[in-house]
Amino acid sequence: MPRVHPYLILTTVALLWAGNAIAGKMAAGHISPMLLTLVRWFLATLIVAPFALPHVRRDWPLIRPRLVYLSLLGAVGFASFNAIFYLAANFTTAINITIEQSAMPLVVFLANFILFRTRVAWLQIVGFAVTLVGVAVTTANGDLTTLLSLDLNRGDALMMLAVLFYGGYTVALRFKPPIHWLSTIFVLSFASLAISIVFAGIELALGLTRLPDLQGAAAALYTVIFPSLIAQSLYIRGVEMIGPNRANLFINLVPVFGALLAVVIVGEVLHPFHIVALACVLGGITLAERGARRGLA
């Protein structure tokens, strides 16, 4: 079987994650965000278990000494990121959510540079800067003075917090033990399920739980199959193939797919500042990826 190109793998991840933003927006008001997170990871763990458990048993000598570390990866990168993500969808648009995800490569870049002194080409720096402009324009809804006054929409602020969580998760993936990808997905999903029970319990205690209707159930089912199982598995593989800095750049394709899906499916309006932001995002990923390839040459 020919080897699948990492660019195709990571582009597919971006498309499926863009769909996650649409599902999160469609779930708003139809299922509460912490319950959605719990349903997502309960079903994802249940589905992957029969395929993963033989590999988990085989990999257990490598998993056991790193179980706490892997559990933290799942709690931060899967459950906490998703919980904040779905909460943000209740307060901002799907277009904003997908564009704001483009800040993830900047988080990964800074963390790798500060912690590991990862070598960076000057074109990568320019690319990250251009991408950051696009994210700032979106977060400010086209009015950069709101950033100066810290007058941000609650959903946009939550989304930037989610970005920090997933950026940290991406950097930490480099230290995962060399185990089968199904073992990784199962352990991380199980840890996500455990922390999701806590989140859902808090939501219930506060009287904020909303049981799903048909639309909420459909959105939850999408999040289980595509962003949880398929995209997360492909993303881990993509990071293994080309490294976290370059792999995380492809998250910048999420807003492109997300904007198109939001307009077509949700009926959101694409404003001029969104177009400017998308241009910055596409320009940033092009420059940064070109810089990365030259640095490896």
VMD Tcl script that draws the C-alpha trace (Angstrom):
set ca {
  {0.00 0.00 0.00}
  {1.52 3.39 -0.98}
  {2.32 5.77 1.84}
  {-0.31 8.50 2.24}
  {1.19 11.97 1.93}
  {1.23 13.89 5.23}
  {-0.25 16.97 3.53}
  {-3.33 14.96 2.50}
  {-3.64 13.53 6.01}
  {-3.45 16.94 7.68}
  {-5.75 18.61 5.17}
  {-8.36 15.96 5.96}
  {-7.87 16.70 9.66}
  {-8.52 20.40 8.98}
  {-11.74 19.63 7.10}
  {-13.07 17.37 9.86}
  {-12.17 19.89 12.57}
  {-13.91 22.63 10.60}
  {-16.98 20.42 10.69}
  {-16.54 20.20 14.46}
  {-17.02 23.97 14.72}
  {-20.22 23.71 12.70}
  {-21.43 20.82 14.87}
  {-20.63 22.81 18.00}
  {-22.59 25.79 16.70}
  {-25.55 23.62 15.70}
  {-25.46 21.96 19.12}
  {-25.73 25.31 20.93}
  {-29.14 25.44 22.59}
  {-29.84 21.80 21.70}
  {-27.44 20.05 24.12}
  {-25.40 21.62 26.92}
  {-21.63 21.88 26.20}
  {-20.35 19.70 29.05}
  {-22.91 17.01 28.32}
  {-21.88 17.17 24.65}
  {-18.26 16.68 25.70}
  {-19.21 13.71 27.87}
  {-21.30 12.09 25.12}
  {-18.49 12.62 22.63}
  {-15.82 10.89 24.68}
  {-18.06 8.19 26.11}
  {-19.09 6.98 22.66}
  {-15.63 7.51 21.17}
  {-14.04 5.39 23.91}
  {-16.72 2.74 23.51}
  {-16.26 2.54 19.74}
  {-12.47 2.43 19.72}
  {-12.11 -0.03 22.65}
  {-12.57 -3.33 20.73}
  {-9.91 -2.33 18.19}
  {-7.51 -0.73 20.64}
  {-7.47 -3.08 23.65}
  {-5.25 -5.77 22.03}
  {-2.69 -3.07 21.28}
  {-3.05 -1.57 24.76}
  {-2.28 -4.98 26.32}
  {0.77 -5.37 24.13}
  {1.96 -1.80 24.80}
  {1.15 -1.85 28.53}
  {4.81 -2.11 29.65}
  {5.41 1.21 27.86}
  {2.08 2.75 28.86}
  {2.15 1.97 32.57}
  {5.12 4.18 33.57}
  {3.72 7.04 31.45}
  {0.04 6.58 32.33}
  {-0.27 9.79 34.35}
  {1.40 11.76 31.57}
  {-0.85 10.27 28.89}
  {-3.91 10.89 31.06}
  {-2.96 14.55 31.39}
  {-2.61 14.74 27.60}
  {-6.14 13.43 27.21}
  {-7.56 15.67 29.93}
  {-6.00 18.82 28.45}
  {-5.90 18.19 24.70}
  {-9.14 16.26 24.32}
  {-11.66 16.89 27.14}
  {-10.74 20.41 28.33}
  {-10.17 21.76 24.84}
  {-13.49 20.36 23.63}
  {-15.43 21.57 26.67}
  {-14.17 25.14 26.25}
  {-14.62 24.91 22.47}
  {-18.30 23.92 22.75}
  {-18.90 26.51 25.45}
  {-17.42 29.19 23.19}
  {-19.80 28.15 20.39}
  {-22.68 29.41 22.54}
  {-21.32 32.97 22.43}
  {-19.59 33.48 19.07}
  {-19.89 32.42 15.43}
  {-18.55 29.28 13.81}
  {-16.54 31.46 11.41}
  {-14.82 33.23 14.32}
  {-14.12 29.93 16.07}
  {-12.44 28.40 13.06}
  {-10.31 31.46 12.28}
  {-9.23 31.81 15.91}
  {-7.95 28.24 15.85}
  {-5.24 29.54 13.54}
  {-3.42 30.89 16.58}
  {-2.47 27.31 17.54}
  {0.67 27.20 15.36}
  {1.91 30.37 17.02}
  {1.48 28.79 20.47}
  {3.33 25.67 19.30}
  {6.08 27.73 17.68}
  {6.68 29.85 20.79}
  {6.61 26.86 23.14}
  {9.03 24.84 21.01}
  {11.36 27.83 20.64}
  {11.33 28.73 24.35}
  {11.48 25.18 25.74}
  {13.54 23.34 23.13}
  {15.26 26.11 21.13}
  {13.80 24.65 17.93}
  {15.48 26.22 14.91}
  {13.12 28.47 12.96}
  {13.55 29.96 9.48}
  {12.85 33.66 9.02}
  {10.02 32.89 6.59}
  {8.34 30.88 9.35}
  {8.48 33.90 11.64}
  {6.95 36.09 8.94}
  {4.28 33.46 8.28}
  {3.36 33.20 11.96}
  {3.17 37.00 12.21}
  {0.85 37.25 9.19}
  {-1.34 34.50 10.62}
  {-1.49 36.29 13.96}
  {-2.78 39.42 12.22}
  {-5.64 37.38 10.76}
  {-6.48 35.91 14.17}
  {-6.37 39.37 15.80}
  {-8.68 40.86 13.17}
  {-11.18 38.05 13.70}
  {-11.04 38.13 17.50}
  {-11.64 41.88 17.38}
  {-14.47 41.49 14.83}
  {-12.65 43.84 12.50}
  {-12.12 46.54 15.14}
  {-8.62 46.24 16.60}
  {-9.39 48.88 19.24}
  {-11.37 46.21 21.11}
  {-8.07 44.35 21.65}
  {-6.49 47.45 23.17}
  {-9.41 47.82 25.58}
  {-9.63 44.05 26.17}
  {-13.31 44.31 25.22}
  {-13.64 40.83 23.74}
  {-16.71 38.74 23.09}
  {-16.96 36.01 25.76}
  {-16.93 33.29 23.13}
  {-13.85 34.67 21.40}
  {-12.00 34.92 24.72}
  {-12.94 31.33 25.57}
  {-11.77 30.17 22.16}
  {-8.35 31.73 22.68}
  {-8.10 29.85 26.00}
  {-8.96 26.63 24.15}
  {-6.20 27.41 21.66}
  {-3.66 27.58 24.50}
  {-4.82 24.17 25.75}
  {-4.50 22.44 22.40}
  {-1.24 24.15 21.53}
  {0.25 22.83 24.77}
  {-1.09 19.37 24.00}
  {0.53 19.42 20.56}
  {3.93 20.32 21.99}
  {3.62 17.63 24.67}
  {2.86 14.94 22.08}
  {6.56 14.75 21.27}
  {7.13 12.96 24.60}
  {4.50 10.27 24.21}
  {5.90 6.71 24.35}
  {6.40 4.82 21.06}
  {3.13 2.89 21.21}
  {0.56 1.96 18.58}
  {-1.67 4.85 17.52}
  {-4.76 2.94 18.65}
  {-3.25 2.54 22.10}
  {-2.64 6.28 22.21}
  {-6.17 7.15 21.14}
  {-7.75 4.76 23.65}
  {-5.73 5.91 26.65}
  {-6.27 9.59 25.82}
  {-9.97 9.02 25.12}
  {-10.45 7.12 28.39}
  {-8.77 9.92 30.33}
  {-11.01 12.41 28.49}
  {-14.06 10.41 29.47}
  {-13.03 10.50 33.13}
  {-12.57 14.27 33.25}
  {-15.69 14.82 31.12}
  {-17.75 13.10 33.83}
  {-16.45 15.71 36.28}
  {-17.29 18.58 33.90}
  {-20.79 17.24 33.26}
  {-21.33 16.73 36.99}
  {-20.47 20.36 37.69}
  {-22.80 21.47 34.90}
  {-25.60 19.35 36.39}
  {-25.00 20.71 39.90}
  {-25.29 24.26 38.55}
  {-28.59 23.41 36.88}
  {-27.22 24.10 33.40}
  {-27.62 20.65 31.87}
  {-29.73 20.49 28.70}
  {-30.63 17.06 27.34}
  {-30.22 16.66 23.57}
  {-33.04 16.96 21.07}
  {-32.71 15.46 17.57}
  {-30.41 18.23 16.33}
  {-28.26 18.02 19.45}
  {-27.98 14.25 19.13}
  {-26.96 14.52 15.46}
  {-24.29 17.10 16.29}
  {-22.99 14.88 19.10}
  {-22.80 11.86 16.78}
  {-20.72 13.84 14.27}
  {-18.28 14.90 16.99}
  {-17.86 11.29 18.10}
  {-16.98 9.80 14.72}
  {-15.16 12.48 12.77}
  {-13.31 14.99 14.99}
  {-12.78 12.52 17.85}
  {-11.77 9.22 16.27}
  {-10.78 9.90 12.69}
  {-9.26 13.39 12.92}
  {-7.40 12.86 16.21}
  {-5.86 9.64 14.89}
  {-4.81 11.29 11.64}
  {-3.41 14.29 13.51}
  {-1.21 12.12 15.72}
  {0.05 10.37 12.58}
  {0.69 13.71 10.86}
  {2.74 14.96 13.83}
  {4.78 11.74 13.72}
  {5.48 12.22 10.00}
  {6.52 15.89 9.78}
  {6.79 17.14 13.38}
  {4.56 19.38 15.53}
  {5.63 22.76 14.10}
  {4.86 21.87 10.49}
  {1.86 19.67 11.25}
  {0.19 22.37 13.36}
  {0.36 24.80 10.45}
  {-2.35 22.85 8.68}
  {-4.80 23.87 11.38}
  {-4.75 27.15 9.48}
  {-6.84 25.43 6.81}
  {-9.63 24.97 9.37}
  {-10.95 28.54 8.94}
  {-11.06 28.19 5.17}
  {-13.21 25.07 5.35}
  {-15.04 26.40 8.39}
  {-16.04 29.67 6.75}
  {-17.40 27.86 3.70}
  {-19.31 25.35 5.82}
  {-20.66 28.06 8.14}
  {-22.04 30.06 5.21}
  {-23.53 27.03 3.44}
  {-24.81 25.01 6.41}
  {-25.42 27.46 9.25}
  {-26.23 30.50 7.11}
  {-23.70 32.79 8.78}
  {-22.58 36.01 7.07}
  {-19.02 36.29 5.78}
  {-17.97 39.86 6.56}
  {-15.14 41.74 4.77}
  {-12.90 41.44 7.85}
  {-13.33 37.65 7.68}
  {-12.02 37.70 4.11}
  {-9.02 39.80 5.18}
  {-8.36 37.37 8.04}
  {-8.60 34.35 5.75}
  {-6.13 35.95 3.34}
  {-3.71 36.47 6.22}
  {-4.16 32.87 7.36}
  {-3.55 31.41 3.91}
  {-0.57 33.70 3.35}
  {0.84 32.78 6.74}
  {0.63 29.03 6.23}
  {2.22 29.35 2.77}
  {5.16 31.41 4.03}
  {5.71 29.35 7.16}
  {5.59 26.01 5.35}
  {7.98 27.29 2.67}
  {10.32 28.46 5.42}
  {10.11 25.07 7.15}
  {10.95 23.21 3.95}
  {13.92 25.48 3.24}
  {15.14 24.96 6.79}
  {15.14 21.20 6.20}
  {16.85 21.47 2.83}
}
mol new
graphics top color blue
foreach p $ca { graphics top sphere $p radius 0.5 }
foreach p [lrange $ca 0 end-1] q [lrange $ca 1 end] { graphics top cylinder $p $q radius 0.2 }
display resetview
